Amino acid sequence: MRPGGGKWWIVAKRDVWVRIGDDLVRGDTIVGISVSDPPYGYETFKIMLKVTGHRDLVWLDSGVYEDEEGAGREQVNALADGFVDTLARGAAMPSGALIRLGSDEDDSAWVLSSLG
């Protein structure tokens, strides 16, 4: 009970979880996102996330390779932008959400699943 006799109202927090490799991190702990520059042509771009509580950057392998024409960079930048959009959509879901980078079989790059 609240002082004065009223009831406490508890509002459920909408959790958004992000799958990063073998780990799950809360979406509200992600404070920054950037894209790596692959040092060699045979490496893929990495999407790097700054996560509160993690000393080092946490990264996702985008699966996108560098090319000489800049199309790979454009594709991975669009993927990073899509992550931000997906994170916002997940936060708007009443039950919370799980976000993961989709595989080749998925229709979209980011897969958003409802929790609960």
C-alpha positions in Angstrom: 0.0 0.0 0.0 1.1 3.5 -0.7 1.2 6.1 2.0 -2.2 7.7 2.2 -4.0 4.4 1.6 -3.9 4.2 -2.2 -2.7 1.2 -4.1 0.7 0.9 -5.9 0.2 0.4 -9.6 2.9 -1.7 -11.1 3.4 -1.3 -14.9 5.2 -4.2 -16.6 8.4 -3.1 -18.3 8.6 -4.1 -22.0 11.7 -6.1 -22.4 13.5 -6.2 -25.7 16.2 -8.8 -25.9 18.8 -9.0 -28.7 20.5 -12.3 -29.6 24.2 -11.6 -30.2 26.0 -14.9 -31.0 25.5 -17.1 -28.0 24.5 -14.2 -25.7 21.3 -12.3 -25.1 21.5 -8.6 -24.1 18.7 -6.3 -23.1 17.9 -3.7 -25.8 17.9 -0.8 -23.4 21.6 -1.5 -22.6 22.7 -0.9 -26.2 24.1 2.7 -26.3 25.8 2.8 -29.7 26.1 1.0 -33.0 28.8 1.2 -35.7 30.0 -0.8 -38.6 33.6 -2.1 -39.0 35.9 -1.7 -41.9 37.1 -5.2 -42.9 40.9 -5.1 -43.1 40.9 -7.7 -45.8 38.7 -8.3 -48.8 37.8 -11.8 -47.7 36.3 -10.7 -44.3 32.8 -9.6 -43.7 31.6 -6.3 -42.2 30.9 -6.5 -38.5 28.0 -4.6 -36.8 29.5 -3.4 -33.5 27.4 -2.6 -30.5 28.4 -0.7 -27.4 26.5 -2.3 -24.5 26.4 -1.0 -21.0 28.2 -3.4 -18.7 30.5 -4.8 -21.4 34.0 -3.4 -21.5 34.6 -4.4 -25.1 32.4 -3.8 -28.1 30.0 -6.7 -28.8 29.8 -7.6 -32.5 27.6 -9.3 -35.0 28.9 -10.8 -38.2 26.7 -9.2 -40.9 27.6 -11.8 -43.5 28.2 -9.0 -46.0 31.5 -8.9 -47.8 33.5 -5.8 -48.8 33.5 -5.2 -52.6 35.3 -2.7 -54.6 32.2 -0.7 -55.6 30.8 0.2 -52.2 27.7 -1.9 -52.5 28.7 -4.0 -49.5 29.1 -0.9 -47.3 25.7 0.4 -48.4 24.1 -3.0 -47.6 25.6 -3.3 -44.2 24.7 0.4 -43.3 21.1 -0.4 -44.3 21.3 -3.5 -42.1 22.5 -1.4 -39.1 19.7 1.2 -39.8 17.2 -1.7 -39.9 18.5 -2.8 -36.5 17.6 0.5 -34.9 14.1 0.4 -36.5 13.6 -3.1 -35.3 14.7 -2.2 -31.8 12.1 0.6 -31.7 9.4 -1.6 -33.1 10.2 -4.3 -30.4 10.0 -1.6 -27.7 6.5 -0.7 -28.8 5.3 -4.3 -28.5 3.1 -4.7 -25.4 4.6 -8.1 -24.4 8.3 -7.3 -25.2 10.3 -8.8 -28.0 13.3 -10.9 -29.1 15.4 -9.6 -32.0 17.9 -11.7 -33.9 19.8 -11.4 -37.2 17.9 -13.6 -39.6 19.4 -16.4 -41.7 19.2 -16.8 -45.4 15.9 -18.6 -45.1 14.2 -15.6 -43.4 12.3 -13.0 -45.3 13.9 -10.0 -43.5 17.3 -9.3 -42.2 16.1 -8.8 -38.6 13.6 -11.2 -37.1 11.3 -9.8 -34.4 9.5 -12.2 -32.2 6.9 -11.4 -29.5 7.6 -12.5 -25.9 4.9 -14.1 -23.9 
